Amino acid sequence: MTVVADRVGMAAAIDRLAEALCACVASSRAPVALVGIRTGGVELAERLRARLVAAGFPAPARGDLDITLYRDDLYTGLEKPLLGDTDLPFEVSGCGVVLVDDVLFTGRTVRAALGELHDFGRPAWIRLCVLVDRGHRELPIQPDFVGMKVDTLLCDRVTVDWATDEVRIA
């Protein structure tokens, strides 16, 4: 297992994301919400929210999406899917949504998140924010905000360890 970002590298990447989000929030005419994709996107969304507040912005709305039932491999590859909660405690319609995830790979998770999000309403706009972009997209989905890009092989597994604040490739 290779550590590609330690505590310092991860903090720098999150700071870069927060700085870019400050500009996004400041220029938005619509109210802005951070929506984390379970599981890794939830922690990243919380950390970004804290940094926005520390920068003097009002705390944006926060929500979580569990995309399990929206996955395109739900009935073909998962033995026993674990369902979590989707919690969007704000009006999605008319809101600017920053969709947050820890690692962007094929784009299929984001496609599922977009489908679920639209079931709750029609956002004014949606931006994608990821801590790690590892490439190898299968769908035409690209992030608007990227903390770090990591070159990987298709067979690699990229993990974000929120307990130790490390990004690893196995």
Long-range contacts (C-beta under 8 A, 24 or more apart in sequence): 1-168, 1-169, 1-170, 2-168, 2-169, 2-170, 3-166, 3-167, 3-168, 4-148, 4-150, 4-158, 4-167, 4-168, 4-169, 5-148, 5-166, 5-167, 6-165, 6-166, 7-164, 7-165, 7-166, 9-148, 9-167, 10-131, 10-147, 10-160, 10-165, 10-166, 10-167, 11-165, 13-131, 13-132, 13-147, 13-148, 14-44, 14-47, 14-48, 14-51, 14-131, 14-147, 15-51, 16-147, 17-44, 17-48, 17-129, 17-131, 17-145, 17-146, 17-147, 18-48, 18-51, 18-52, 18-55, 20-145, 21-48, 21-51, 21-52, 21-98, 21-129, 21-145, 22-52, 22-55, 22-57, 24-96, 24-98, 24-127, 24-144, 24-145, 25-52, 25-57, 25-60, 26-57, 28-96, 28-125, 29-124, 30-94, 30-95, 30-96, 30-124, 30-125, 31-60, 31-61, 31-90, 31-94, 31-95, 31-96, 32-60, 32-61, 32-95, 32-96, 32-97, 32-98, 33-60, 33-61, 33-62, 33-63, 33-88, 33-90, 33-92, 33-95, 33-96, 33-97, 33-98, 34-60, 34-61, 34-62, 34-63, 34-98, 34-100, 35-62, 35-63, 35-64, 35-65, 35-88, 35-97, 35-98, 35-99, 35-100, 35-113, 35-117, 36-62, 36-63, 36-64, 36-65, 36-100, 36-101, 37-64, 37-65, 37-67, 37-99, 37-100, 37-101, 37-109, 37-110, 37-113, 38-64, 38-65, 38-66, 38-67, 38-84, 39-84, 40-101, 40-102, 40-103, 40-131, 40-160, 40-162, 41-65, 41-99, 41-100, 41-101, 41-102, 43-102, 43-162, 44-100, 44-101, 44-102, 44-129, 44-131, 44-160, 45-98, 45-100, 48-98, 48-100, 48-129, 60-98, 61-89, 61-90, 61-95, 62-89, 63-87, 63-88, 63-89, 63-90, 64-88, 65-99, 65-113, 65-116, 65-117, 67-109, 67-112, 67-113, 67-116, 69-116, 70-112, 70-113, 70-115, 70-116, 71-108, 71-109, 71-112, 72-108, 72-111, 72-112, 73-108, 86-116, 88-120, 91-121, 92-117, 92-120, 92-121, 92-122, 92-123, 93-121, 93-122, 93-123, 94-121, 94-122, 94-123, 94-124, 95-121, 95-123, 95-124, 96-123, 96-124, 96-125, 96-126, 96-127, 97-123, 97-125, 97-126, 97-127, 98-126, 98-127, 98-128, 98-129, 98-145, 99-126, 99-127, 99-128, 99-129, 100-129, 100-130, 101-128, 101-129, 101-130, 101-131, 102-130, 102-131, 102-132, 102-160, 103-130, 103-131, 103-132, 103-134, 103-158, 103-159, 103-160, 104-128, 104-130, 104-132, 104-133, 104-134, 104-141, 104-143, 104-146, 105-134, 105-135, 105-136, 105-137, 105-158, 106-136, 106-137, 106-138, 106-139, 107-137, 107-138, 107-139, 107-140, 107-141, 108-138, 108-139, 110-139, 110-141, 111-139, 111-141, 131-160, 131-167, 132-158, 132-160, 132-167, 134-158
